[in-house]
Amino acid sequence: MNNLQDSSGSQQPLAPPGTGFLQQEIAGQGGGESTELFNWAVIGSYAGFILHSIGRHKLLFLLVWLGIVAFSFGAAAAFRFKRLPGAALTLGESTSP
């Protein structure tokens, strides 16, 4: 049975879950600033995942993009119209003629 570990050997006790991140965070706060603020490998991996997902779901991406553009143009057009008679008054306007 080669897969079983020898319990008589000197093993380090396991740390409680969640303490590894805390220890790394505390260790990083020491003497100076980190030269590497971002993990660019992880960011690149996420960017590649996003770009490939757009390639896998072209129709969904196109529909969402067109919806955002159409909503933007609709909102811009709605704000360009003049106020209709009887609409709410803005600050500083009076109701008397």
N, C-alpha and C positions, 0 to 999 in steps of 0.2 A: 504494500500500500504506500506508494511513493507520494500520493497526493495529500496525505495527512501531514499536518505540521506537528513537530515535536513540541509538546507542551512544557517540557522541562527546560527548553532553551530560553535564553534571555530575550524577551520581547518587551518592547516599550508599551506601556498601557495606552489604550485608545483614548483620544480626547473626546469629550462630549460633542455631539453634533452642533455645528454652527460656530464653534470657537475658532476654527482655522481661519475664517475670513476676518474675524476680529483681531486675531494675532497678527495677520498680515497688515491690516490697517494700522494697528498701533506701531508695528515695526517700520512702516513707511513714513511715520510722522517724525522720525528722528532727525538728526543733524542737518540735513539739507533738502532742497527741493529735488524731486525726481526729474531726471532729464527727459524722461519719456512720459508725456501727459496722456497720450492715447495709445491704445494697442491697435496699431494700424493693420495688423494682420486680421484681427477680428472685424474691424470696420470694412476692410476690403472684402472679407467673406460675406458680410451682410449686404454690401453693395452688389456683389455678384449674384447673391440669392435674389435680390429685388429685381435686377435686370433680367435674370433668367425667368423669373416668375411672370414678368411682363411679356416675355417671348412665349411663354406657355399659355397665357390667357390674353391674347391680343384683343379679342372682341370685348371682354370685360374692361380692359384698360381703356379702349377707345370710347366705350359708353360712359365710363366715369369721367374721363377727360372732357368729352363733349358736354356732359351735364354740368361740370364745373364752369366751363367757358360760357355756356348758354346762361347759366344762373348769373354769372358776372356781368354779361352784357345786359341781361334783363334788369338787374339791380341798378346798373349805370343809367339805363334808359329811364327807369322809374324815378330816379332822383333828378333827372333833367327836366321833367315836366313841371309846368307852373302849377301853383296851388289853385285848386278849383274853388269857385265861390261857395261859401258855406263850410269850407274846411277849417280845421283848427287853426287858431291864430298863433303866430310866433311871439316871443317876448318883445315888447316895445310897440306892438301894434295896438291901435285902439279900435273899438267897435263903432265909434261915431263917424259919420261921413265928413 
